[in-house]
Amino acid sequence: MAGRKDTIDVVISEIDLFVINKARELRVLRQLSQVDLSISLGMSEGAVGKIENPKLRDKYNIRHINLLAKALNCSPQDLLPGKPLEHDIVKIKLRPVKQPASAKGSPNYEIIKIQPAKD
């Protein structure tokens, strides 16, 4: 029976969430798999999959911004917000989603709520 236990709360910096989502959006638009992007970045084959999984703590760092821009054929600015984000740390509520087998590399979770984390 589905219920509240089906949701997951994750605390993450808002800038990390932005960069991860933007990189995923550009990766999908350019029809790159997570493995292909990982290899382009010089990382292990599963690295991008771990970064894109909101349940895990793996994140891109500042060096990765330049490598992502090269691999995704974009400007580093395209991976960053155009203005400062409102919050430092946010709490996101995730709900698992079932994906068809053809949706490889798609998120297994959808964000249903983002709110500032309480200090």
N, C-alpha and C positions, 0 to 999 in steps of 0.2 A: 504494500500500500504506500503510495507516494505521500509525502508530508514535508514538514519543515526540515527534517533530517536530510532531505535531498539537496539542500542548499549548502554552500560553503562560503565562509567569510575569510577574506584575505586582506592583509594590510600591506600596502605597497606605496612607494613614493609616486606622486602623480606624474612626475616627469618620466620615471621608468615606464609607467603604464602607457603614457603617450608615445614614447619611442617604440616600445614593443608593438603597439597597435598600428602605428604608422609603417613600421618596417614590414609587418605582416601584410598590411593592405598593399604595399608596393610589390612585395614578393608574389602575392596572389595575382595582382594585375599583370606582372611580367611572366606569369606561369612558371615560376621557379618552385621546386619542391623545397621542403625544409632541409633535406639532405644536400641538395645542390647548393643552396645558400650557405650551409655550414661549411662545405668544402671550399666554396669561393672565399670564405672568411678565414680559411686556414684553421678551422676548428674541427673537433670530432664530428662524425656524421650525425649524432643525435643532439648536438648543441642547440641548434635553433629550435628544435622540438621542445627541449627543456625550457628554453627562454620563453617560448610562446605558451607554455603550460602555466596558467596562473597559480596553480597549487604549489609550484616549485619556486625556489628562491633565486634561480639563475636569472641574470639580467645582462643587458649590453652595458659596456663601459664606454668612456669617452673615446678611446681608441677605436672601438667598434663602429662609431658613427662614421668615421672616414672610410673604413673598410666596407661598411654597408652601402655608403654612397657610391663607391666604385662598383660594387657587385650589382647594385640595383640601378646603375646608370642615372643617378640623380645628384643633386647638390646635398651636402651635409645639412643645409638649412631646411631641406624638404623633410628631414627626419625630426625636426625640432619644432616646438610651437612658435608661432609668430609673435607672441607676447608672453610675459610671465604668467605661469599658471597660478590659480588662486590659492591652492593648498600645497603644503609640503607632502604630507602623508594622508592617504585616503584609505577607506575601508570599502572593499568591493564585495558585493554579494553575488555569487555565481550559482547558476543552475546547470546541471549536466544536460547535454542535448545529445540525442542519438543522431549519428551521421551515417549516411549510406556509404558503402565500401568505396564508392567512386569519389568521395569527398576527402581523400587523403590530404593531410596538412591543414584541414579546417579545424577551427577550435572545437574542443569537446565540451566547452562550457560557454554559456552566454552570460554576459553581465546584466543583471537585473536591477542593480542599484549601486550607485557610487555616492559616498558621503565622506565628509572630512572625518579623519580619525580624531578621537578625543585624546588630548594630552594627559 
